[in-house]
Amino acid sequence: MKKFLVVLNWFPRGRKSMRFRSRNYINSWGRFFWFAAFIVSTFVLFNGFSYSNFRFLFGARFEPVLKFARKTPTANAIVSGEHPVTQILSVRETVLLPDQVILFLKYPRSARLFTKEELECVYLSVHNPSPVPWLKQSPARVDTEQLSEQIVRCPSGPRGLLITVGSKSNGVFPAGPTHHWDSLAYEALVDNDNTTVVFVKGLNLRPERVSNASRFECVYGEDFSRLKLVLRSEVLSIAQEIVRCRTPLIVLNSKKKVNSSVKVSVRIKGGGTLPSIARLGFLSDSGRDPLPTRKPHETCICTMARNQARFLKEWVMYHALIGVQRWYIYDNNSDDDTDQTQEGGFSHCALRAKGSCEWIGFIDVDEFLHLPSGLFLHDVISNLTSITTSFGNISIGEIRVSCYSFGPSGLKRIPKQGVTVGYTCRLVVPERHKSIVKPEALNSTLINIVHHFHLRDDFRFIDVDRRMMVVNHYKYQVWEVFKQKFYRRVATYVADWKDEQNVGSKDRAPGLGTRAVEPVDWSSRFCEVTDTGLKDRVLQNFANPKNSLLPWQTTSNKKAGPWFVEEKNTSKVQEKEYRLL
């Protein structure tokens, strides 16, 4: 249920030709990326409901200091100037995932936070009133949210046990309310147009379709069991796992002082309200519409990865060298067997990046944008959009890029120079496209169908000529790498390949079935045409002239480059910035 986002930024020192500029940065890559890869690989995320509590990624901290000219019981329940400080540490709430349990700890403001070594997961019998624990285990991970809050990840225990947290010196802490990951509101953000976007699990709406918004309403408050003490608002749109609500004026007028315990959820009229851990957050540009005419970054990339640190190094470095300036990397350890994990995550990323990026590409970690012309990515995009609009005054909101699937190319071991150089044989027919989108062109519902979005009526998409830009998808790699897909696909969007369900999916390798047994001819499969286009360009432009090493092969350097890593923990405000100067 906990997610982790690593945001990578690159600040170029000026526009030069690709060949000239790329060599200037080769020496900086090694030190930078080993550090970045360490962050990505060690902060493995919690799983379960598609984008677990994104509230913790970007929310602001709200201090309860506000007085209203007109005080009502509901308003006082939402925004309060007085909030007693309890002196007892407690478990604020718990979320049960398929194989883990996430507990949110609430500390008194003046209390010292416990370390992972001081905490322990405690399993109590529901039927036995004895306070003696049935089982104790060490936490898998402990993350600090704020100065007074922590997230503790515990292993799932036997059925029938109540899970809480204790300290080795202070005993067991009181347990909080428990929620299941598959029926939950897990994130709520106020968009720049002042509407609230709520991410939910459990509504079971039809995929790719806009549902009837009049059947639902949004609720703001602390205790959703008492509807008289919550604010209700109109649902403007609802589709997939994304609900857009009209934010109550009382919330907008006091957004910097809203009580931090205020949650947002969705209620089915005539039915119940979804449990919620979605504490209201505000995007940095909320309330500032229209967006600025010039954004900090021209091109960004959003991806989701699971245990892909081995490939992230080459993926990030390569795309930086062709002009990408920022990466949103969602490390996803999800175990729900649906595409909704990806769809919800990409919608959240588009919302998050809207104020910073002119264009956002949505590709996987084993996919590389190949620009045969040798231009930078932002130049290709500029050429595409300017040429198209000059003919029909059309606003382009989405660039669709064909995708070629590469095979093992005769290899039996992981290529030392990376996938871009090692794999050179592919299938002839391209697979489904990937997209680069203009975030303000997206439909307000944020509907997307795995890598492309629904657009606003005044925007159109364009298909790119493969001679100008194409995606190299290194889908069928050497068996050592590929066999991991039997345990979860690279971005964990589909079912475990050992399961019989969805055997005919395009996401599976043809003819493999459900057993992770290497075919005798695996290294020669999926090879219909030799394609060395990207390999030739990489070796020509990015290899070190002294030792022929590529940037991602370098493990140490004397000089670091103009990079920093922002660590966005799934906490309300915690944000770490790592600089290599």
N, C-alpha and C positions, 0 to 999 in steps of 0.2 A: 504494500500500500504506500510505502514511502518511495519516492522517486528522487533521482539525483540528476541535476543538469550541469554540465560543464559548458561554459561559454568561452570560446576562444576568439580573440581579437587580433587582427594584424593591422598595423598602421604603416602603410607604404611611405617611402621617402621621396616619392615623385614618380612620374610616369616615364618609364624608359621602355625600350624594346624588350620583348620577352627574353631574348638571348642574353642581352647585356645585363638586365636586372637580375635574372635568375642566378647568375654566377656570384653576384655580390652577396647573396643570402645563403649560399650553400653552407658556409662555415657556421652559421648560427643555428642551424636546424637541430643538430644532435642534442645539445644540452637542453634546448627548449622542449623538444618533444618527449624525451625520456621523462621529464618532469610531468608534462601534460598526460602522457600515457599512464604514469603512475597514479594520477588522480582518477582517471577514467577506470582503470583496472581495479583499484582498491576500494572505490566507493560503489560497490555493487548494490543495486537498488532492490527495494522491496517490490513485491509483485502483487498481482491480484487484479483489482478493478483498474481498467485501462490507464488512467493517469492519476494515480493516487495523490490525493491532496496537493494539487499544484499550488494551493493556497500558501504552502510553506515555501515555495520557490520565490515568489515575488511580492508577497504581501507587505503592507506597511504596518508599523506599530501604532496603535491608537490608544491614547491616554484618556481615561474617563473624566474629562473636565469640560462640562458643558451645562449651560442653563438655558432653558427655553422660556420664551414669553408666555407660551401656552403649554402647560404641563398636563399630560394625560397619562393614565396608567400604562397604555401601550408605548407611548414615547419614552416614558421613564424606564420601561423594561428594555428598550433598545439602547438608549443613551443615558448614562447616569453620571452624576458628579461625585457620587460616593460609592466606594466599593470596598467592603471590609477585607482586610488582609488576614487570611487564615494562617495559623502557625503550624498547620499540619500538612506535610507533603502528601499528595494523593495522586491516584491514577485518574486523569481527567476523562479519558475514554479509551476504548480498546477496539481494534479492528481485527477480525479473524480472516486470514488469508488461507489459501489451500494448504500451504506447508509452513506458514509462519504466523506469528501473532505480533501486532504492533501496538505498543502501549505508549500513550502520551502522558508524561509526568508534569504535574504542576507544582512548582515550589513557591514558598513564601518569598517575597521580593528580596528579603535580606539574607536568605539562606544560601549556603555554599552548595554548588552542584556536586553530586556524587560522580565519581569516576566509574568507568566500566568495571574495574576490579572490585569496587565497593558494592556494586549492585548484583542482584541475582534474580532470576526468573523463578517465581514461586507458584506451585501448582497445588491447589486446595481441593478437597472433596466437596462437591456440592451438597451431598446428602449427610455428610458428617459435620456437625457443628464445631468440632474440635479445631482450634487454630493451628494445630500442628501440621505443617506442610506434608503433603503426600510425596512431593518430589521437588527438588531444587536443581536448576541448571544455570550455567553462565550465559549471559546475553550474547547473541551473535554480534550485536553492534549497538552502540549508544551514540546518538548525535544530539548536539545542543541546538535548540531552536533559538531561544532568547536567553537573557540572563536568568530567567525564572522558569524555563521549560526545556524538556528533553524528550527525545523519541527513543524508545527502547525496543529492539527487535528480539523476540524470544522464539525458540523452536516450538512448534505445535506439540501439545501434550496429548495423552490418551483422552478419549472421549469421556465426558462426564466430570471433567475437572475444571475448576475456575482458575484462570490464570491472572496473576497480578505480579507486582514487583516488590522486592524488599531490599534492605541494605543489611550487610553482615553485622553491623553494629546497632541498628535501630529497629530491626524486626520487619514485619510485613506491613506494607502500606495498604490503605483501603482501596478496593477495586472500584473502577468506574463502570459506566454503561458500556455494553459490548455490542458491536455492530458486525454484520457480515459484509464482506467486500462486494458481493454481487447485488446488493440493494442499498445504495448509498449515494448521497450527494457529497462529492469530494473536493470541489473547487468552486469558488465564486469570485469573479473579477468584474469590476466596473470598467467598461470599455470607454474609449475616448468620446463616444456619443452619449455617455452617461447612462446607458443601459447596463444591466447586470447579466453577465454570461455565466451560467451555472452548468457544470459538468456532472453528470449523474450516471449511475448504473442501476439497472433493474426496471426500467420502464418498458422494455421489450417493444420498442417502436419499429416500424418497418424500415429496413435499410434503404438509404438513398432517396427517401421520400420525406416531404414536409408533412407533419401530423397536424391534427386539429388542435390549435392552441387553446380554444375555448373550453376544452375539457380539463385544463390545468390552471393552477395559479402558483405564484411564488410567495414564499413566506419568509419573513425576517424576524429573528428573535432568539431566545435562549432555550425555551421550553416549548416544543411544538405540540406537546400533548394538551396544552392549554391555549386554544386558538384565540381566546379573548385577549391574550397577552402577546400576540404577534402582529406584525404589520403584514398585510396582504397586498399583492400587486399583480397586475395583468401580465400574462405570458404573451409576448409579442410574436415569438416563433418557437417551434420545437421540432427537432429532427435528430435522428440517430441518438447520440447521448448528450446533445447540446441544447440548452434551454436559454432563450434570451428574454429577460424580464424588464419591465418598466421599473426603474429604481425609484422608491419613494422619495419625495422631495426632502423629507426630514433627514434622510440619510445623506443625500447629496449636499444639503446645506451645512452639514456638520461632519463631512467625511474625515477630517483630520482629528476628530474627537470622538468618533464612534467607539463605543465600548468594545474591547477586543474579544469579548465572549459572544458577540453577535454572530449567529450563523445564518446561512441561507439554505433553503431547501425548496422542493417542489411538491405540491399537494395535488392529488387527483381529486377533482370535485366529486363529492359524493363518496369518496374513498379515503384512504389514509395519506399521510405525509411520509416521504422517504426519510429515514434517519440521515443525519448530516454531521460531517466533520468540516464542512466548508465554511470557514470563517471569512467574512467579507474582506476582500482586498481591492486595491485600486491600482490600475496600470499607471505608470509614471506620466503618461500623456492623457489620462482621463480628464474630461472636462475641457480639453483644448482641441476643439474641432473648428476649422479643418487642421489637418496635420501640417507640419512645417513643409515648405516647398522643397527644401533640400535636407535629406536625412544623412546621418553620420556614415552609413555604409551603402555602397552601391549594390553589392552582391553578397548574399549570405546563403548558407546551406543549413537545412534542418535534417536530422537523421535520428533514428533509434537504433541502439546497438545492444547486444547482450554478449558479454565475454569476448569482445572484439578488439581488445587493446593491441593485439598482435598486428592487426591490419590498420588501426587508426593512425599510426605514425605515418605510413606512406600516404594514406588517404587525405589527411589534413595537409601535409607538406605539399603534395602534388597540387591540390586545389588552391592552395595559397599562391603557388607559382603561376597559376593561370588567372589569378585575379580575385579569388574569393577573400573576403575581408573578415567575415565572422561566421562561426559555426555554433549551432545549437544542438548539442549532443545529449539526447535523452538515453540514459542507460536503463534498459528495461528488462526486468527479470520476470515478466508477466507469465502467469500460467493459465490464463483464460484462453480458450481455443477459438478465438474469433478475430476477424479483421478489425473489430471495434477498438482494440488496443491501439492500432496504428492510426485509425481515423481520428479518434479522440485526441491522440498525441499531436498529430499534425495540425488539427484545428487549434489546439492550445498554442502550438509553436507559432502559427500564423498570427494569432492574437498577440502573443508576447513580442514578436519581432516587428509588428506593424509600425511602431514609432521609430525604429532604427534602420530598417532595411528597405531600399527601393525595390529590390527583387529578392525572392527567396526560392532556392531550389530544394526539392524534396527527393532525395535519393538515399540509397542504402550504403552501408560502409563497404560493400564489395562492388560498388558501382562508381565509375570514374567518367567525368565529362571529358570527351575528346573533341578538340577544336582543330580540325585538319588545316584550317587557314593559318594557324599560328598566332592569331589575334588573342587579346585578353578577353575574358568572359564578358566583361561589361561592354567592351567594344562590339562584340558579336550581338549582344542583346540590343544595343543602341542602333546598330545597323538594321536589325530585323524589324524593330518597332518603327523606326523612321521611314524605312522603305514602304512598309505596309500602310502606314497612316497617310502617306503622301498620295496614295492612289484612291482612297475612299474615305478619308477623314474618319478612320476607324480607330477606336481606342483598344489597344491590345492589353489584355489582363493576364494572359496565360500563354507560355511558350511550351509547346509539347515536343519532346525530344525522343526519337526512336531509340530502341535499346537492343543491342546485340548480346547474345549469350555465348560466352567463351567456355571451352572445355579444358580438360587437363593438359591438352597440347603435348601429349607424349611424356609428360613428367610423372615421376613417382615420389618425388620429394618436394617440399616447399621451396620455391625458387628464392635464391639468396638475394637477388636484385629486386624482388618485389613482384607483385602480380602484374603490373603494367608492362614489365619487360619479360616476365616468365611465360605468360599465357598468350599465345599468338594464333590459336586455331579456334574457330567459332562456327556456329550454325549460320546458314545463309539467310533464313527468314528472321526479321526482327521480331521481338516480343512486344508486349504492351508498353506504351510510352511512359516516360517520367516527365514531371512538369517543373517549370520555373514560373512563379506567379508574382504579380504585383499585389501586395496584401490588401490595399484599399479597393481592389477590383473584386474581391471575394463577396459572394452573396452573404447577407447578414446571418443566414442560418449556419454558415461555416460547413455546410455539407461537403464531404469529399469522399471519393471512391478510390482509395488506395493510390495516392500520388497525383490525383488531379481533383480540382475543386469545382463547385458550381459558382458561376460568375454573376455579377450584377448585370442587369439587362443592357446597360450601355457599354459593356465590354465584350470583347470576342477573344477567341484563342487562335493561335497560328501554329501550324505544323512546320517544323524546321526541316529544311533539306539536309539529308544525312552527310552531304559534302561540306556543310557548314558547321554542324554540331551533332554529335551522337553520344550515347551512353555506352561504354564498354562494361558489361555486367559479367564479372568473373564468378559465374554462378556455379559451375561444375569444376571445382579445383581438385588438387590431388586428394586421394582418398583420406589421408590423415586429417585433412581439414573438412572435407565434405561429409564424412561420417557423423560429424557433430550435429548435422541437421536432422538426424534421426531422433535426437533428444530435444531439439527445439530449433526451428528455423532461425537464420541469422538475426532477424529482427523480432523473432517470436510473434509472428502474426497469425500462424496457422497451427493446426493440431500437431501433436507429437507424431512423427512419421512411423513410429512403432504401432500406432493405433490404426485400426482398420478403417476408421471414418475418413471420408474425403480422399480416398486413394487415387481418384482420377484428377485431382487438382493439378493446375499448371505449376503450382509451387513445388511439386514433387519431381524427382527425376524419373523419366519414363522407364518402365520395366524393372524398377528396383523392388517394388512391393513394400513390405514393412519390416524387412530384416536388414540389419546393418552388417551385411557380408559383402566384401569387396568383390565385384565381378572380375573375372580373369582379364578382360579386355578394357577395364575402366580407363586406363591412361590414354586410350585411343578413341574413346567415345566423344560424341558431340563435336566432331571435327569434320566440317564440310568445306571450309575455305580458310586459307591462311591470310591473316590480317596482322601486319606488323606496323600499322600506321602509328599507333600510340607509342609502341616500343621505340620506333625510330626517332620520334619527336622527343621522347624522354631522354634517350641517350645523347642525342644531338644538343639539347638545350640545357640539361640539368646535371650532367655528369661532371665531376671535378676534373679539370684538365690535367692535374698533377698525378692523381691516383685512380681516375676513372670511377671512383665511388659515387653513388647517387646520394642525395641528401639524407634519405631515410636509412642508409647503411652506416652513416657516421654515428658513433656512440659517444664521442666526447670532443669538445672544441674549446679553444681558449676564449673565444668571444661569443657572447650570446646575442640574439637578434632582438628586433623591436616587437616582441610578443609579450603578452601577459595572459594569464588564465584567470578568469573569474569563477570562483567556486560558488555555485548557487545551491545551497543546501535546501532540503525540503523543510525549511523553517520559515518563520514569518519574515524575518528581516536579515538573517545571517547571510553575509556575503563576504567572501574572502577574495582578495586580489593578489595573484602571484606574479611578480615582475622579475624578469631576467634582464638585467641592465649591464 
